[in-house]
């Protein structure tokens, strides 16, 4: 019942504001119940032939968990500045509670239910750096891991510097890790082209999150890069 009410709330809000919001559609299991939450909304708008992310956080309560309802059509580069701003406010505003968490919302097409993916502890690194350069600058801090750099583009994915496409991506990643990890714990570093749509971004995120296990960890540093500003990778 809680989930149904939240979904209906999305429809009512959009109707009252004379706006529509289309959250991502993803066939992936996620959390399906969050208690004590407020909602943040990011709408898709076109102004002067340019796409804009329009924020509405009128009813957010800083001492609650926050659910982010973000239109799937928005480019990641338009979402990121507002996302960083809101995450900072949530953790550093007056009356903030350090125990509160942040979640993305999406519609799980497998069971037709609203689902959530947590990103509370993610740190966004942006613009002109990727995890490959960042790891080099970190020295031996991550030497204990089998480090895997994933770069996500609109039509393909790279493991380190190898183009693996997007077909059967999860199976390909697992095979690559099994072949190359040599018994070490794998740490996956995520890099996203900032022109990806929010739908594409969250689809990749949920898939990678499903790989987590005792043998596979996901780095909490997330790199959102401008393709024109990173070193040439022949991609």
Buried (B, 14 or more C-beta within 10 A) or exposed (E): EEBEEBBEEBEEBBEEBEBEBBBBEBEBEBEEEBEEBBBBBBBBEEEEEEEBBBBBBEEBEBBBBBBBBBBBBBBBBBBBEBBBEBBEBBBEEEEEEEEBBBBBBBBBEEEEBBBBBBBBEBEBBBEEBBBBBBBEEEEEEBEEBBBBBBBBBEEBBBBBEEEBEBEEBEEBBEEBBEEEBEEEEBBBBBBBBBBBBBBBBBBBBBBBBEBEEEBBBBBEBBBBBBEEEBEEEEE
